[in-house]
Amino acid sequence: MFSKQILPGVELKLIEDRHAPAMYSAISADREYLREWLPWVDSTRSTDDTRDFIEKSLRQFAKNEGFHAGIWVDDEYAGTIGCQAINWLNRKVEFGYWLGSRYTGRGVMTAAVSAMCDHAFEEWNLNRVQLQCAAGNVRSQAIPRRLGFTEEGVIQQGQLLYGQFHDLIVFGMLRRVWERNRKSTR
């Protein structure tokens, strides 16, 4: 199973059924904070809802279409990073992520996105990684910017969030750019 230390005391682990209580607890503890930008928070009402998500994620993993990993900080579930189904024909994938409020501002999500990009380009041999961030979610946008992603455009009213449409900013990273950036920072 996938597991990777990304910072001291911070690890990515493939989410499994046994993680459902910790994941649900993290969501419940930060429900109002997460609800500001994530449309699925209100429909996550029980550990069973979390288990359903994990089951879908494990089916995705079994079909070699990507995976979702829990982000563990000092052995506590802090958030999730994962991907939409990999588009193998076009060698691309889109990542999504969330992190509990008490873990923000420490570089945790930047390290998680970086590790997932390494995996996408090195293990899956993909050519492109994409992220979409709500136009108002400045903290989320800072992650791809910090990692050198290109801001490619805006999807107008691309997300319906609790009855209100929001624009989404699209960020892209190409394998050749990622490799060049990695060489210059080592």
C-alpha positions as CSV (number, residue, x, y, z in Angstrom):
1,M,0.0,0.0,0.0
2,F,1.1,3.6,-0.6
3,S,2.8,5.3,2.3
4,K,5.3,8.1,2.1
5,Q,6.9,10.4,4.7
6,I,6.8,13.9,3.3
7,L,8.0,16.0,6.2
8,P,9.3,15.1,9.7
9,G,6.2,13.8,11.5
10,V,4.0,14.0,8.4
11,E,3.1,11.0,6.3
12,L,0.7,10.2,3.4
13,K,-1.0,6.8,3.6
14,L,-3.5,5.3,1.3
15,I,-6.9,5.6,3.0
16,E,-8.4,2.4,4.2
17,D,-11.6,1.4,5.9
18,R,-9.9,1.4,9.3
19,H,-9.2,5.1,8.9
20,A,-12.9,6.0,8.6
21,P,-13.4,7.0,12.3
22,A,-10.3,9.2,12.3
23,M,-11.2,10.8,9.0
24,Y,-14.8,11.5,10.1
25,S,-13.6,12.9,13.4
26,A,-11.3,15.3,11.6
27,I,-14.1,16.4,9.3
28,S,-16.6,16.9,12.1
29,A,-14.1,18.8,14.3
30,D,-13.6,21.3,11.5
31,R,-17.0,21.2,9.7
32,E,-17.6,25.0,9.5
33,Y,-14.0,25.7,8.4
34,L,-14.1,23.0,5.7
35,R,-17.7,23.9,4.6
36,E,-16.5,27.4,3.3
37,W,-15.0,25.8,0.2
38,L,-15.9,22.1,0.0
39,P,-19.4,21.1,-1.2
40,W,-19.3,17.5,0.2
41,V,-19.1,18.5,3.9
42,D,-22.8,18.6,4.6
43,S,-23.4,15.2,3.0
44,T,-20.7,13.7,5.3
45,R,-23.0,13.0,8.3
46,S,-21.6,9.8,9.7
47,T,-18.7,7.4,9.8
48,D,-20.6,5.3,7.2
49,D,-20.6,8.2,4.8
50,T,-16.8,8.4,5.2
51,R,-16.6,4.6,4.7
52,D,-18.6,5.0,1.4
53,F,-16.0,7.5,0.2
54,I,-13.1,5.2,1.2
55,E,-14.7,2.2,-0.6
56,K,-15.0,4.3,-3.8
57,S,-11.4,5.4,-3.4
58,L,-10.2,1.8,-2.9
59,R,-12.1,0.7,-6.0
60,Q,-10.4,3.6,-7.9
61,F,-7.0,2.4,-6.6
62,A,-7.8,-1.3,-7.5
63,K,-8.6,-0.2,-11.1
64,N,-5.3,1.7,-11.4
65,E,-7.1,5.0,-11.7
66,G,-5.3,6.8,-8.9
67,F,-5.9,7.0,-5.1
68,H,-6.7,9.1,-2.1
69,A,-4.2,9.4,0.8
70,G,-4.8,10.5,4.3
71,I,-2.4,13.1,5.6
72,W,-1.2,12.2,9.0
73,V,0.6,14.7,11.2
74,D,2.2,13.3,14.4
75,D,-0.1,10.2,14.0
76,E,-3.3,12.3,13.8
77,Y,-5.5,12.4,10.7
78,A,-5.1,16.0,9.4
79,G,-6.6,15.9,5.9
80,T,-6.8,14.2,2.5
81,I,-5.2,14.5,-0.9
82,G,-6.3,12.5,-3.9
83,C,-7.1,12.4,-7.6
84,Q,-9.9,12.2,-10.0
85,A,-9.6,9.1,-12.2
86,I,-6.4,9.2,-14.2
87,N,-6.8,10.0,-17.8
88,W,-4.4,7.4,-19.2
89,L,-5.1,8.2,-22.8
90,N,-4.0,11.8,-22.4
91,R,-1.5,11.1,-19.5
92,K,-3.0,13.6,-17.0
93,V,-4.7,13.7,-13.6
94,E,-6.4,16.3,-11.4
95,F,-5.7,16.5,-7.7
96,G,-8.0,17.7,-4.9
97,Y,-7.2,18.3,-1.2
98,W,-8.3,19.5,2.2
99,L,-6.5,20.1,5.5
100,G,-7.9,20.7,9.0
101,S,-7.5,24.3,10.2
102,R,-5.0,23.5,13.0
103,Y,-2.5,22.0,10.4
104,T,-2.5,24.9,8.0
105,G,0.4,27.4,7.6
106,R,3.1,24.7,8.2
107,G,3.8,23.7,4.6
108,V,2.0,20.4,5.1
109,M,-0.3,20.6,2.0
110,T,2.5,22.1,-0.2
111,A,4.6,19.0,0.7
112,A,1.6,16.7,0.1
113,V,0.9,18.2,-3.4
114,S,4.6,18.0,-4.2
115,A,4.8,14.4,-3.2
116,M,1.7,13.6,-5.3
117,C,3.3,15.4,-8.3
118,D,6.5,13.4,-7.9
119,H,4.3,10.2,-7.9
120,A,2.3,11.3,-10.9
121,F,5.3,12.1,-13.0
122,E,7.8,9.4,-11.8
123,E,5.6,6.4,-11.0
124,W,2.6,6.9,-13.3
125,N,4.7,8.6,-16.1
126,L,2.0,11.2,-16.6
127,N,2.6,14.4,-18.5
128,R,0.2,16.8,-16.7
129,V,-1.2,17.5,-13.3
130,Q,-4.1,19.9,-12.8
131,L,-5.6,21.6,-9.8
132,Q,-8.7,23.8,-9.5
133,C,-9.2,26.3,-6.7
134,A,-12.1,28.5,-6.0
135,A,-11.3,32.1,-7.0
136,G,-12.0,33.3,-3.4
137,N,-9.9,30.6,-1.8
138,V,-6.5,32.4,-1.7
139,R,-4.9,29.9,0.7
140,S,-5.6,27.0,-1.6
141,Q,-4.3,28.9,-4.6
142,A,-1.0,29.7,-2.8
143,I,-0.1,26.0,-3.0
144,P,0.1,25.6,-6.7
145,R,1.7,29.0,-7.1
146,R,4.4,28.1,-4.5
147,L,5.1,24.9,-6.5
148,G,5.5,26.7,-9.8
149,F,2.2,25.7,-11.4
150,T,0.9,27.9,-14.3
151,E,-2.4,29.7,-13.8
152,E,-4.1,28.7,-17.0
153,G,-7.5,30.4,-16.7
154,V,-10.8,30.7,-15.0
155,I,-13.8,28.4,-15.3
156,Q,-16.7,30.9,-14.7
157,Q,-19.2,29.7,-12.2
158,G,-17.6,26.2,-12.3
159,Q,-18.6,25.2,-8.8
160,L,-22.0,25.3,-7.1
161,L,-21.4,25.7,-3.4
162,Y,-24.4,25.8,-1.1
163,G,-26.6,27.6,-3.6
164,Q,-24.0,30.0,-4.9
165,F,-21.8,29.7,-8.0
166,H,-18.1,30.3,-7.7
167,D,-15.4,30.7,-10.3
168,L,-12.6,28.2,-10.4
169,I,-9.0,29.0,-11.2
170,V,-7.2,26.2,-13.2
171,F,-3.6,25.5,-12.4
172,G,-1.5,23.2,-14.5
173,M,1.9,21.6,-14.2
174,L,3.7,19.7,-17.1
175,R,6.2,17.0,-16.4
176,R,9.1,18.8,-18.2
177,V,8.5,21.9,-16.1
178,W,8.3,19.9,-12.9
179,E,11.6,18.1,-13.7
180,R,13.3,21.3,-14.6
181,N,12.1,23.0,-11.4
182,R,13.2,20.0,-9.3
183,K,16.7,20.0,-10.9
184,S,17.1,23.7,-10.1
185,T,16.1,23.3,-6.4
186,R,18.4,20.3,-5.7
